[in-house]
Amino acid sequence: MIKQYTYNEIHIDDIFSRMEEKNEIADVVAEIIATVRKKGDKALREYSLRFDGADLEKMEVSAEEIQEAYEAVAKEFIFILEEAAEHIRGYHEKQKRTDLMYMPRDGVILGQKITPLDKVGLYVPGGTANYPSTVLMNGIPAKIAGVKEVFMVTPAKGGKINPEVLAAAKIAGVDRIFKIGGAQAIAALAYGTETIPRVDKIVGPGNAFVAEAKKQVFGKVSIDMIAGPSEILVIADGQSDAAVVAADLLSQAEHDTMASAVLVTDSKALAEAVSACLEEQIPLLPRKEIARKSIDINGKIILAESIQEAIEIANQIAPEHLELCVDHPFEYLGDIRHAGSIFLGRYAPEALGDYFSGTNHTLPTGGSARFASPLSVDDFIKKSSFTHYTKDALAKEADKINAFAQREGLAAHGKSAMIRFEREAKK
Amino acid sequence: MIKQYTYNEIHIDDIFSRMEEKNEIADVVAEIIATVRKKGDKALREYSLRFDGADLEKMEVSAEEIQEAYEAVAKEFIFILEEAAEHIRGYHEKQKRTDLMYMPRDGVILGQKITPLDKVGLYVPGGTANYPSTVLMNGIPAKIAGVKEVFMVTPAKGGKINPEVLAAAKIAGVDRIFKIGGAQAIAALAYGTETIPRVDKIVGPGNAFVAEAKKQVFGKVSIDMIAGPSEILVIADGQSDAAVVAADLLSQAEHDTMASAVLVTDSKALAEAVSACLEEQIPLLPRKEIARKSIDINGKIILAESIQEAIEIANQIAPEHLELCVDHPFEYLGDIRHAGSIFLGRYAPEALGDYFSGTNHTLPTGGSARFASPLSVDDFIKKSSFTHYTKDALAKEADKINAFAQREGLAAHGKSAMIRFEREAKK
């Protein structure tokens, strides 16, 4: 049964389950990384045989394999994948930024150049479930940013990759695909091997070994966030349909037992009704054991005085997904400060954002929406500033630069501005 | 004497000195963080007494102390600080982004909301040198982003903070200043104490202990980059004045013995002349021992076949600072892919960007310009996506979302879309 609280009773830091510290696997992962750096492809082949039961003669997926997979997937699902991709492309196209250049003073040009990353690695988990949506959500923003080489890695149990995942990779425009997974795949992308090219950034979800490997190679390459368990916070008023609210909570609770589903409402009646609906709906779910455990451990209903107070609570919690099930949700949008993705109104279930509406489903968890953002085109570009001065423009500022540098005890900095005029005076 | 190489002889990964791994201090820093979390202010007072010789009754700098410091600084330097701040403000204002909202299909609204971080901590090193420029470069972009509370921490040797640093904080608009430094200051900002508020992001440079502490609290809060030793790569043609090029190289070499200064030129004559000028100029510098060591260890001249090849070399190295000392530098700007900050033409010494032109001086080092960017207003905001669907719009897509969710084995995701219509059908 889901637990109920008032605002005063809750402890914000305990709302969502946090990732456990997995220090015990750090050593294992460090050894895998060191081995891949030393032995390259040979290490990848050994690990793939041991962990995935895959005896890989060729690590790269061929064009024929991709085409075969694409054709093996049901046409209806290909259409759905393609429509989802079109929506994702449309939204992420809007995120593209332009270079910046302006002339603040006579003879001075300043600017900011936007350049896509050269090479990006996309990790896609294998195992029991297959997530073509992950391929779209990571691959499409990278290609829209202009990344020339997007490499996908995924474990191939018994040497095979799920055809839907390969079809999604084709639709997303992934450039090359390799049949390796786990910490060894992250090591290969960070350092390069004979077959796997070294990349500038690694994105995508993975198990605890993959997450730890990403942490360990961070700095050598860039990484996206380390995602924790999934979370949803639903704000719903008394007019809400309790069965709908319960279904939305369960859409996250089914993810894993550590997932968190929280309802904040100003209606005691709705709280009771949702609680009852959860009990009705859980037994009907294919993943009922997981949802049951998640609701029992992390499920919460918080009673607020008003919708405004509910938003204040949400801002303190900074959830990954925030649903606002009220009649005029845009009235509150300006007050929401901290949430990964916000779903507005009675017809915007969070699942829209997982698959189809166009926004990204890679979102900050564990309260990190206070400072982190959804995956976006920005993650696949970087900026360089630039500066041009004419001789006259530098002449006006050289003395001040010299004075500033002297104050900071860095005389050679000042000299570099002054010498340009001293030399000409001598001539 | 500076060493010379050709393109074939250089090993890109060894161009710049990398930060050493300082694993031996990790344990010390972890203990400091744990102590601050446990004992709060009491720990901060003990560490300040031990490390800074500061017996702090009050940790916060008072408004009177700030005003006194501002008045104690020479008026000419205040004017220089204020002009620099105006230039920095102007450039960073241009980086501000707007919210995004668009309507891709009937009844569908998607968007991206930009929200400033609530609280930011700015670390300013103390010790022998004082860097008011660091205060401006970190504080101003935070305030332009709209961060309401910018807190500065800096060690106060004997209880005192340098007046120029305090004056710069006043000019930058820093909200509160605390007299604490070292790993203990980072711990206090990440976890909060009775006096120090917990922040969402920590920025600013520091010694090895501060850098290690930032790494250890990363995830709990956001951090900026961990900066390595300073680097400059100068591309100069045969028309360049060798004395000017040498002065520019030395402006980075004087930073510290691990700093790197590299010239890439297509002129053997310039290479020889710059080499000679370095020998002439080094003995005249106040920081000659540091510059000498930096040039001897990390200084390099690389001979390229052409300016175009020089740019290719620079792209592979991805330097923190890149100078392009040629006549028509904008002709090459489009070909530069990887550099933190680019200085174009014969009158744009890198020192412009350290103090005065307006661009930021916090830049990616160690080759990380391949994937990282200068500090900017973007570092002090985060994005939330938002989605609104009408009933009709959801009706058109619910089946497809359900099909997608079923394929991924997440039935409750599909159900959350379908239930809205099943319920109404029943009524």
Interface residues (C-beta under 8 A of the other chain):
Chain A: E76 F77 I80 E83 A84 H87 G90 Y91 K94 Q95 L100 Y102 P104 V108 I109 L110 Q112 K113 T115 L117 D118 T128 A129 N130 Y131 P132 S133 E164 D200 K201 G219 V221 S222 I226 D241 A243 V244 A247 D248 L250 S251 A253 E254 H255 Q281 L285 P286 R287 A291 P329 F330 L333 I336 R337 H338 A339 G340 S341 I342 F343 L344 G345 R346 Y347 A348 P349 E350 A351 L352 G353 D354 Y355 F356 S357 G358 T359 N360 P364 S368 A369 R370 F371 A372 S373 P374 S376 D378 K382 K383 S384 S385 F386 T387 H388 Y389 T390 K391 A393 L394 E397 K400 I401 A403 F404 A405 R407 E408 G409 L410 A411 A412 H413 G414 K415 S416 A417 I419 R420 R423
Chain B: E76 F77 I80 L81 E83 A84 H87 G90 Y91 K94 Q95 L100 Y102 P104 V108 I109 L110 Q112 K113 T115 L117 D118 T128 A129 N130 Y131 P132 S133 E164 D200 K201 G219 V221 S222 I226 D241 A243 V244 A247 D248 L250 S251 A253 E254 H255 Q281 L285 P286 R287 A291 P329 F330 L333 I336 R337 H338 A339 G340 S341 I342 F343 L344 G345 R346 Y347 A348 P349 E350 A351 L352 G353 D354 Y355 F356 S357 G358 T359 N360 P364 S368 A369 R370 F371 A372 S373 P374 S376 D378 K382 K383 S384 S385 F386 T387 H388 Y389 T390 K391 A393 L394 E397 K400 I401 A403 F404 A405 R407 E408 G409 L410 A411 A412 H413 G414 K415 S416 A417 I419 R420 R423
